Amino acid sequence: MVASTSPSAPLISIVGITGTQGGSVAQHIIKSKTEYRLRGLTRDILKNSAQTWVNEGVELVQADINSSEDLKKAFAGATYVFAVTNFFETMDKDKEAEQGKRLVDAAKAAQVKLLVWSGLEDITKASHGKYPHVAFFDSKAIVTEYAKSVGIPLAVVTGGFFMSNLQTMMVPQKQEDGTFLLTLPISKETPMAVINASKDFGAFVVSAIE
């Protein structure tokens, strides 16, 4: 299966198509029973991970989310936009919030039918100020509130704990008895939602769109 090339098919612009979330969104959109045209945004359209999508019928657009002009061009004519930011590229709460607001503004200017935003909750607010330093959650919450304030049609998709974290930044440590220990700031009795984001995240975005 490949993305539609029919001019009558709705166009979905996907931010970060070579990333974990954007790639999953593209996979699930292509598998949908509804036909869509796909436009994938990436900073380097020539890299192998981007060119792979050309064979899937995706239109690639080189765009930097720090550029309003890039985003306006990338979202032009889109019916839907999937937007995501990556806090860990800058490690800067304000910078990520700026990027997110820029995405919202560009989507609103394009008059999209729906903006699907990969958001997270405001931990400072949810904890009544007890945990004021979970920056990568709070920055995305700022963007969510901004999107609501400007009146753009909005769906917020929040993923669970990425299981891929267990292979990267949160690798369980092997103990002397052969067991593995994962250290998290929660009680061991606390249920925790987890997700294989590269495979399953896109399913929730498709649900939001359809």
BALO-161400 format. One record per residue (C-alpha): residue in three letters; x negated, y negated, z. Coordinates in steps of 0.02 Angstrom, whole numbers, padded with zeros to 5 digits, always signed. Each point is the difference from the previous one (the first is absolute). Layout:
<atoms>
ALAXYZ/...
</atoms>
This chain:
<atoms>
MET+00000+00000+00000/VAL-00056-00177-00037/ALA+00068-00174+00030/SER+00129-00065-00123/THR-00047-00115-00143/SER+00179-00050-00038/PRO+00024-00189+00006/SER+00168+00029+00083/ALA-00075+00096+00147/PRO-00024-00100+00162/LEU-00180-00055+00027/ILE-00085+00034+00167/SER-00161-00091+00042/ILE-00106+00098+00123/VAL-00133-00089+00101/GLY-00155+00106+00029/ILE+00042+00144-00116/THR-00171+00079+00030/GLY+00028+00000+00188/THR+00081+00128+00114/GLN+00171-00081+00009/GLY+00009-00076-00174/GLY-00055+00163-00080/SER+00132+00097+00096/VAL+00133-00124-00054/ALA-00049+00021-00182/GLN+00004+00190+00013/HIS+00175+00002+00072/ILE+00068-00131-00119/ILE-00060+00102-00149/LYS+00086+00155+00071/SER+00164-00092+00027/LYS+00151+00049-00104/THR+00022-00185-00038/GLU-00114-00070-00134/TYR-00114-00144+00049/ARG-00140-00094-00082/LEU-00151-00016+00111/ARG-00128-00139+00014/GLY-00147+00036+00114/LEU-00101-00139+00079/THR-00183+00027+00040/ARG-00156-00107+00010/ASP-00094+00106-00126/ILE+00100+00079-00140/LEU-00154+00086-00071/LYS-00040+00112+00149/ASN+00042+00183-00018/SER+00134+00000+00135/ALA+00091-00136-00096/GLN-00020+00073-00174/THR+00077+00163+00060/TRP+00167-00091+00007/VAL-00009-00050-00183/ASN+00031+00182-00046/GLU+00156-00007+00109/GLY+00072-00143-00102/VAL-00042-00135+00125/GLU-00041-00176-00059/LEU-00155-00057+00094/VAL-00021-00182+00050/GLN-00156-00071+00078/ALA+00054-00105+00148/ASP-00071-00066+00162/ILE+00125-00023+00142/ASN-00098-00154+00051/SER+00053-00083-00162/SER+00176-00068-00016/GLU-00019-00016-00187/ASP-00053+00181-00018/LEU+00152+00057+00098/LYS+00123-00109-00094/LYS-00060+00077-00164/ALA+00000+00176+00072/PHE+00178-00016+00066/ALA+00073-00090-00152/GLY+00150+00095-00065/ALA-00001+00126+00142/THR+00163+00066+00070/TYR-00084+00070+00155/VAL-00165-00030+00088/PHE-00089+00113+00122/ALA-00122-00101+00105/VAL-00133+00054+00123/THR-00152-00082+00081/ASN-00154+00075+00080/PHE-00050-00080+00165/PHE-00160+00101+00008/GLU-00072-00085-00154/THR-00013-00166+00092/MET+00030+00046+00183/ASP+00088-00168+00009/LYS+00180-00017+00060/ASP+00025-00172-00075/LYS-00078+00051-00165/GLU+00114+00150-00017/ALA+00153-00104+00043/GLU-00050-00126-00135/GLN-00018+00140-00127/GLY+00170+00070+00046/LYS+00085-00168-00012/ARG-00080-00027-00170/LEU+00074+00166-00058/VAL+00171-00052+00065/ASP-00009-00168-00087/ALA-00048+00079-00167/ALA+00139+00129+00012/LYS+00127-00134+00042/ALA-00060-00106-00147/ALA+00025+00152-00113/GLN+00179+00015+00067/VAL-00018+00185+00033/LYS+00152+00104+00046/LEU-00094+00072+00149/LEU-00168-00019+00085/VAL-00054+00159+00088/TRP-00128-00050+00132/SER-00113+00120+00094/GLY+00022-00077+00171/LEU-00033+00034+00183/GLU+00077-00058+00163/ASP-00054-00149+00104/ILE-00088+00088+00145/THR-00026-00162+00098/LYS+00187-00031-00004/ALA+00050+00181+00028/SER-00113+00013+00153/HIS+00057-00169+00067/GLY-00177-00063-00014/LYS-00084+00147+00085/TYR-00094+00051-00158/PRO-00042-00160-00096/HIS-00148+00066-00099/VAL+00073+00129-00119/ALA-00037-00118-00143/PHE+00034+00113-00149/PHE+00178+00030+00061/ASP+00037-00180+00048/SER-00066-00071-00164/LYS+00118+00107-00101/ALA+00144-00048+00115/ILE-00037-00183-00037/VAL+00022+00038-00185/THR+00164+00091+00032/GLU+00071-00150+00093/TYR-00062-00116-00137/ALA+00085+00104-00134/LYS+00163-00005+00098/SER-00015-00189+00020/VAL-00016-00034-00187/GLY+00151+00107-00041/ILE-00077+00127-00118/PRO+00091+00168-00013/LEU-00107+00107+00113/ALA-00027+00180+00055/VAL-00135+00037+00128/VAL-00077+00173-00004/THR-00101+00050+00153/GLY-00104+00157-00008/GLY-00043+00110+00148/PHE-00176+00040+00056/PHE-00103+00041-00154/MET-00065+00178+00014/SER-00148-00052-00108/ASN-00061-00101+00151/LEU-00051+00166+00076/GLN-00130+00018-00137/THR-00067-00177+00010/MET+00009-00123+00145/MET+00082+00115+00127/VAL-00084+00169-00022/PRO+00044+00117+00146/GLN-00151+00045+00105/LYS-00043+00183+00026/GLN-00010+00049+00183/GLU-00112+00129+00085/ASP+00143+00125+00009/GLY+00028-00011-00188/THR+00155-00108+00008/PHE+00012-00172-00080/LEU+00041-00162+00092/LEU+00090-00146-00080/THR-00002-00157+00105/LEU+00147-00120-00022/PRO+00071-00137+00113/ILE+00161+00097+00033/SER+00058+00136+00117/LYS-00029+00177-00061/GLU+00187+00028+00020/THR+00045-00143-00118/PRO+00071+00059-00167/MET-00093-00077-00146/ALA+00058-00013-00180/VAL-00134+00050-00124/ILE-00005-00007-00189/ASN-00106+00064-00143/ALA+00002-00173-00077/SER-00084+00042-00165/LYS+00133+00131-00036/ASP+00158-00058+00089/PHE+00000-00188+00027/GLY+00069-00035-00173/ALA+00156+00103+00034/PHE+00059-00130+00125/VAL-00032-00141-00122/VAL+00102+00088-00135/SER+00139+00022+00128/ALA-00004-00186+00038/ILE+00011-00043-00185/GLU+00135+00125-00047/
</atoms>
